[in-house]
Amino acid sequence: MSEFATSAEKLPRKLGVWGLWMLVVNGLIGAGIFGLPSGASELAGEYSVWVYALCALLILPIILCFAELGSYFRGTGGPVRYGTEAFGHFVGFQSGWLYYFARVISFSANSVLLVESIGYFYAPAGEGIGRLICLALICGALTIINVLGSVESIRSLAVFTIIKFSVLILLIFGGLVFLGGEIIPSFDSPAPSGSDLGAAVLLLIYAFVGFEGGVVPAGEAKNPNKDMPRALILALASIVVLYMLIQLVAEAAVPDLASSESPLLDASDALFGEVGAVILMIGVVTSVTGNLVSNMFSTPRLTYALSLDKSLPGWFGNVHPKFLTPSNSVIFFGVFTFIGAALGSFTALAAMTVLARAFFYIITCAAVPKLRNQFKGTETFTLRGGYTIPVLGILACIWLMFQVSLTNICMTAAFIAVGSVLYWVSKRNTSSEGA
């Protein structure tokens, strides 16, 4: 990304390490952990707890690459900035465009899931016109909060994070109190086959993506060189421990966990009764909402950064004169995600993000060897082991890419084509204005 783009930024730096950590954690913990334990149990049985650790190891080199690159830059953009500096404007644009696509779809999918959760308490909210009204209220409210300012967004995110973690920790605490040593598996059953283990990893890896949202608003971080790596690594460590403990409690509390459609609801009901199930459902709602708040905060900064870099029209780069937020980008994202949520289902939408994420993860990992000699210094975070970790990250992404469907490939290719057209039109217009 150009020096002009960095110097042109007008967003205030208010995010410390805990603000960044909350963005990363809420990007990681959405609704997945509330439904994944049963699938993990079906595929890997009592060994499923170790699949979470395996997924963490698989995603670790990718997160470490983001951590190193995040320490190099003080401007907004994340994947856009890394791709641009390493491979030029077009690759940087496509990296950001793919990220934007994945996050829009993810936001739309989780909005649908949130409305379905609300429908658990009030059925009319989950169907017909009630569904559309709820989606409009969710997208509209989060858009307004993010237009009003970053402090308001982070404060609301803090509330959802506290509630989410309180509910999950309460479940773990209940398991430790009521079940004691029963939560520790005996590991005397046959180990899962290679194919089942691979399927379990593919299933659970989705609970470990979304962290990249924390690196995008680096232009609003007080000290991104140090705080960005700390936030990313601390977030991964936090969630893998949380996930493993949740799986242990669920396995012990629900004997037929593999056949459960709502594993954590069933576990909470077994430990605390009906009150526990209601509390857990509140946890689902706050978890998904926290994920949406994190997404709504970080993703519009992509189109803002692309606009500053002249890869998108200048309209996206406008900053609200009073609230000092990228208001046009926030509003565009809110409208776009509402349309996606109104037209799609959670399952169909969620399946569309995998290939896009794998592509811009590869670009980011490949950017490390390209940029290290240029940017590393005493104030930056540099990975040990030469380029081993970036290579491992690329191999992990390639494995993920081979797991996607033909429909996913076609949708991602179409989105790349649309992005290419927008890029060249914007560049042509910029060249004409310069002439």
C-alpha positions in Angstrom: 0.0 0.0 0.0 1.3 3.4 -0.9 2.8 5.9 1.6 0.0 8.3 0.6 -2.6 5.8 1.8 -0.9 5.5 5.2 -0.5 9.3 5.6 -4.1 9.9 4.4 -5.6 7.9 7.2 -7.8 10.0 9.6 -9.0 7.4 12.0 -8.0 8.0 15.7 -5.7 5.4 17.5 -7.7 4.2 20.4 -7.3 0.4 20.4 -4.9 -1.3 22.9 -3.9 -4.9 23.2 -7.2 -5.9 24.9 -9.3 -4.2 22.3 -7.5 -6.0 19.6 -7.7 -9.3 21.6 -11.5 -8.8 21.8 -11.7 -8.3 18.0 -9.7 -11.5 17.4 -11.5 -13.6 20.0 -14.9 -12.6 18.8 -13.9 -13.3 15.2 -12.9 -16.8 16.3 -15.7 -17.6 18.7 -19.1 -17.4 16.9 -21.7 -20.0 16.9 -19.6 -22.9 15.8 -18.4 -24.1 19.3 -22.1 -24.4 20.4 -22.8 -27.0 17.7 -19.5 -28.7 16.9 -18.9 -31.0 19.9 -21.4 -33.6 18.7 -19.9 -33.8 15.2 -16.4 -34.1 16.7 -17.6 -36.8 19.0 -19.2 -38.7 16.2 -16.0 -38.7 14.2 -13.3 -39.0 16.8 -15.1 -40.2 20.0 -13.3 -39.5 23.2 -10.2 -38.5 21.2 -12.1 -35.5 19.9 -10.6 -33.3 22.6 -7.2 -33.7 20.9 -8.6 -32.7 17.5 -9.0 -29.2 18.8 -5.3 -29.1 19.7 -4.5 -30.5 16.2 -6.6 -27.7 14.6 -4.8 -25.1 16.7 -1.5 -26.5 15.5 -2.7 -26.4 11.9 -3.8 -22.8 12.1 -0.9 -21.7 14.3 1.6 -21.1 11.4 -1.0 -19.0 9.6 -1.7 -16.9 12.7 2.0 -16.5 13.3 2.5 -15.1 9.8 -0.3 -12.6 10.5 1.4 -11.7 13.8 4.8 -11.0 12.1 3.3 -9.0 9.3 0.9 -7.2 11.8 4.0 -5.9 13.6 5.4 -4.4 10.4 2.6 -2.0 9.6 0.8 0.8 11.4 -1.9 1.4 8.8 -5.4 0.0 8.2 -5.8 -2.8 5.7 -4.4 -6.1 7.0 -4.3 -8.6 4.1 -4.6 -5.7 1.6 -1.5 -4.0 2.9 0.5 -7.2 3.2 -0.4 -8.4 -0.4 0.2 -4.9 -1.9 3.6 -4.4 -0.3 4.8 -7.9 -1.2 3.3 -8.5 -4.7 1.9 -5.3 -6.0 -1.5 -3.5 -6.0 -3.5 -6.1 -8.0 -2.6 -9.0 -5.7 -3.1 -6.8 -2.6 -6.5 -5.8 -3.9 -7.5 -9.4 -4.6 -6.4 -10.4 -1.1 -8.5 -7.7 0.4 -11.4 -8.4 -1.9 -11.4 -12.1 -1.0 -11.2 -11.2 2.6 -14.2 -8.9 2.2 -16.2 -11.6 0.4 -15.5 -14.1 3.2 -16.5 -11.6 5.9 -19.6 -10.4 4.2 -20.8 -14.0 3.7 -19.8 -14.9 7.3 -21.7 -11.9 8.7 -24.8 -12.7 6.7 -24.6 -16.4 7.8 -24.3 -15.5 11.5 -27.1 -12.9 11.2 -29.3 -15.7 9.9 -28.2 -17.9 12.8 -28.9 -15.2 15.3 -32.4 -14.7 14.0 -32.9 -18.5 14.2 -31.7 -18.4 17.9 -34.2 -15.5 18.6 -36.8 -17.7 17.0 -36.1 -20.3 19.7 -37.7 -17.9 22.2 -40.2 -16.2 19.8 -41.2 -18.3 16.8 -42.6 -15.4 14.6 -39.2 -13.7 14.6 -37.6 -16.6 12.7 -39.9 -16.9 9.7 -41.5 -14.8 7.0 -41.7 -11.0 7.4 -40.7 -11.3 11.0 -37.4 -12.8 9.9 -36.7 -9.9 7.5 -37.6 -7.4 10.1 -35.2 -9.0 12.6 -32.4 -9.1 10.1 -33.0 -5.5 9.2 -32.9 -4.5 12.9 -29.7 -6.4 13.5 -27.8 -5.1 10.5 -29.2 -1.6 11.0 -28.4 -1.4 14.7 -24.8 -2.6 14.3 -24.3 -0.2 11.4 -25.5 2.7 13.5 -23.2 1.7 16.4 -20.2 1.5 14.1 -21.0 4.9 12.4 -21.2 6.5 15.8 -17.6 5.6 16.7 -14.9 3.0 17.5 -15.2 3.5 21.3 -18.9 2.7 21.3 -18.2 -0.4 19.1 -15.5 -1.7 21.4 -17.6 -1.0 24.5 -20.5 -3.0 23.1 -18.1 -5.8 22.1 -16.7 -5.9 25.6 -20.2 -6.5 27.0 -20.9 -9.4 24.6 -17.5 -10.9 25.2 -18.0 -10.9 29.0 -21.4 -12.5 28.7 -20.2 -15.1 26.2 -17.2 -16.1 28.3 -19.2 -16.1 31.5 -21.7 -18.6 30.0 -19.1 -20.9 28.6 -17.0 -20.8 31.8 -20.1 -21.5 33.8 -20.7 -24.6 31.8 -17.1 -25.7 32.4 -17.3 -24.9 36.1 -20.5 -26.9 36.4 -18.9 -29.8 34.7 -15.9 -29.7 37.1 -18.2 -29.4 40.2 -20.8 -31.9 39.3 -18.8 -34.4 37.3 -15.3 -34.1 38.8 -12.8 -36.6 37.4 -15.5 -38.1 35.1 -14.7 -35.4 32.5 -11.2 -37.0 31.9 -11.6 -39.6 29.2 -10.1 -43.1 29.7 -8.9 -43.3 26.1 -9.4 -47.1 26.1 -11.6 -47.1 22.9 -10.0 -47.6 19.4 -8.5 -44.5 17.9 -10.3 -42.9 15.0 -9.3 -43.9 11.5 -7.3 -41.6 9.3 -10.3 -40.6 7.2 -12.4 -39.9 10.3 -9.6 -37.9 11.9 -9.3 -35.8 8.7 -13.0 -35.2 8.6 -13.0 -34.1 12.2 -10.1 -31.7 11.6 -12.0 -30.2 8.6 -15.1 -29.8 10.7 -13.4 -28.2 13.7 -11.0 -25.9 11.7 -14.0 -23.5 11.1 -13.9 -22.7 14.8 -10.3 -21.4 14.3 -10.8 -19.0 11.4 -11.9 -15.4 11.6 -8.9 -14.1 13.6 -7.8 -12.0 10.7 -10.5 -9.4 11.6 -8.2 -8.2 14.4 -5.4 -7.1 12.1 -7.4 -5.0 9.7 -7.9 -1.9 12.0 -4.2 -1.5 12.7 -4.6 2.1 11.7 -6.6 2.6 14.9 -4.3 0.6 17.2 -2.1 2.6 19.7 0.9 0.4 19.3 0.3 -2.3 16.5 4.0 -3.3 16.3 3.8 -4.9 19.7 0.1 -5.3 20.5 -0.9 -7.1 17.3 1.3 -10.2 17.8 0.3 -10.3 21.4 -3.4 -10.1 20.7 -3.3 -12.9 18.0 -1.2 -15.4 20.0 -3.1 -14.8 23.3 -6.4 -15.2 21.5 -5.4 -18.6 20.0 -4.1 -19.8 23.3 -7.3 -18.7 25.1 -9.7 -20.3 22.7 -8.0 -23.7 22.3 -8.0 -24.2 26.1 -11.6 -23.1 26.2 -12.7 -25.4 23.3 -10.9 -28.4 24.8 -12.5 -28.0 28.2 -15.9 -27.5 26.7 -15.5 -30.8 24.7 -14.5 -32.7 27.8 -17.5 -31.4 29.8 -19.9 -32.1 26.9 -18.6 -35.7 26.4 -19.0 -36.4 30.1 -22.4 -34.7 30.6 -24.1 -36.1 27.5 -23.6 -39.9 27.0 -25.0 -39.9 23.5 -23.3 -36.6 22.5 -22.6 -37.9 18.9 -26.3 -37.9 18.2 -27.2 -34.6 19.8 -28.4 -31.8 17.6 -27.8 -29.1 20.3 -24.8 -30.5 22.2 -24.0 -27.7 24.6 -27.7 -27.0 25.2 -28.1 -30.7 26.2 -24.9 -30.5 28.3 -26.2 -27.4 30.1 -29.6 -29.0 30.7 -28.0 -32.1 32.1 -25.9 -30.1 34.5 -28.3 -27.3 35.5 -31.7 -28.3 34.3 -34.0 -26.1 32.2 -32.6 -22.9 33.6 -29.2 -24.0 32.4 -30.5 -24.5 28.8 -32.0 -21.0 28.8 -28.7 -19.5 30.0 -26.8 -21.4 27.4 -29.1 -20.1 24.7 -28.4 -16.6 25.9 -24.7 -17.5 25.5 -25.4 -18.5 21.9 -27.2 -15.2 21.1 -24.4 -13.1 22.7 -21.7 -15.1 21.1 -23.1 -14.7 17.6 -23.8 -11.0 18.3 -20.2 -10.5 19.5 -19.0 -12.1 16.3 -21.2 -9.7 14.3 -20.0 -6.6 16.2 -16.3 -7.7 15.6 -17.0 -8.3 11.9 -18.9 -5.0 11.5 -16.1 -3.1 13.1 -13.2 -4.5 11.2 -14.5 -5.4 7.7 -15.6 -1.9 6.5 -12.0 -0.8 7.1 -11.1 -2.9 4.1 -13.0 -0.9 1.6 -11.8 2.2 3.4 -8.2 1.1 2.9 -8.8 0.1 -0.7 -10.3 3.5 -1.4 -7.3 5.3 0.1 -5.1 3.1 -2.2 -7.2 4.2 -5.2 -8.4 0.6 -5.8 -12.0 1.5 -5.1 -13.9 4.8 -5.6 -13.1 7.6 -3.2 -16.6 7.4 -1.7 -15.6 4.4 0.4 -12.7 6.4 2.0 -14.9 9.2 3.3 -14.6 9.7 7.1 -17.6 11.1 9.1 -16.6 14.7 10.1 -18.1 14.3 13.6 -17.7 10.6 14.6 -14.4 10.1 12.7 -15.5 6.7 11.3 -15.4 5.3 7.7 -19.2 5.8 7.7 -19.8 5.2 3.9 -17.9 1.9 4.1 -19.8 0.9 7.2 -23.2 1.7 5.6 -22.3 -0.2 2.4 -21.3 -3.2 4.4 -24.5 -3.1 6.4 -26.7 -3.0 3.3 -24.7 -5.7 1.5 -24.8 -8.1 4.4 -28.5 -7.6 5.0 -29.2 -8.6 1.3 -27.0 -11.7 1.7 -28.7 -12.7 5.0 -32.2 -12.1 3.5 -31.5 -14.4 0.5 -29.4 -17.2 2.1 -29.4 -19.9 4.7 -26.7 -20.3 7.3 -25.4 -23.6 5.9 -25.3 -22.4 2.3 -23.6 -19.1 3.2 -21.1 -20.6 5.6 -19.8 -23.1 3.0 -18.9 -20.3 0.6 -16.1 -18.7 2.7 -13.6 -21.5 2.8 -11.8 -21.1 -0.5 -11.7 -17.3 -0.3 -10.0 -17.5 3.2 -7.5 -20.1 1.9 -6.5 -17.9 -1.0 -5.8 -14.7 1.1 -4.1 -16.8 3.9 -1.7 -18.2 1.2 -1.0 -14.6 0.0 -0.3 -13.5 3.5 2.0 -16.4 4.4 3.9 -15.9 1.1 4.3 -12.2 1.9 6.5 -13.0 5.0 9.7 -14.1 3.1 9.1 -11.3 0.7 8.8 -8.5 3.3 11.0 -9.7 6.2 14.3 -8.3 5.1 12.6 -5.0 4.3 10.7 -4.4 7.5 12.1 -6.5 10.4 13.7 -4.5 13.2 14.1 -4.3 17.0 10.5 -3.2 17.4 8.9 -5.9 15.2 8.0 -9.5 15.9 10.1 -11.9 13.7 9.4 -15.7 13.6 12.2 -18.1 14.3 13.2 -21.0 12.0 13.7 -19.0 8.8 10.8 -19.5 6.4 9.6 -22.9 7.9 6.5 -21.4 9.5 5.3 -19.6 6.3 5.8 -22.8 4.3 3.8 -24.8 6.9 1.0 -22.2 6.7 0.8 -22.4 2.9 0.7 -26.2 3.1 -2.2 -26.1 5.6 -4.1 -23.7 3.3 -3.5 -26.0 0.3 -4.9 -28.9 2.2 -8.0 -26.8 3.0 -8.5 -25.8 -0.6 -8.7 -29.5 -1.7 -11.7 -30.0 0.7 -14.1 -27.5 -1.0 -16.9 -28.2 -3.4 -17.2 -27.3 -7.1 -20.0 -24.8 -6.3 -17.7 -23.1 -3.9 -14.9 -22.9 -6.5 -17.3 -21.4 -9.1 -18.7 -18.8 -6.6 -15.2 -17.7 -5.6 -14.0 -17.5 -9.2 -17.0 -15.4 -10.1 -16.2 -13.0 -7.2 -12.6 -12.7 -8.2 -13.7 -11.9 -11.7 -16.1 -9.2 -10.4 -13.3 -7.8 -8.2 -10.9 -7.7 -11.2 -13.4 -5.6 -13.2 -13.9 -3.2 -10.4 -10.2 -2.8 -9.8 -9.3 -2.1 -13.4 -12.3 0.4 -13.8 -11.1 2.2 -10.7 -7.5 2.3 -11.9 -8.6 3.5 -15.3 -10.6 6.3 -13.8 -7.7 7.3 -11.5 -5.4 7.4 -14.5 -7.8 9.5 -16.5 -8.1 12.0 -13.6 -4.4 12.2 -13.3 -4.1 12.9 -17.0 
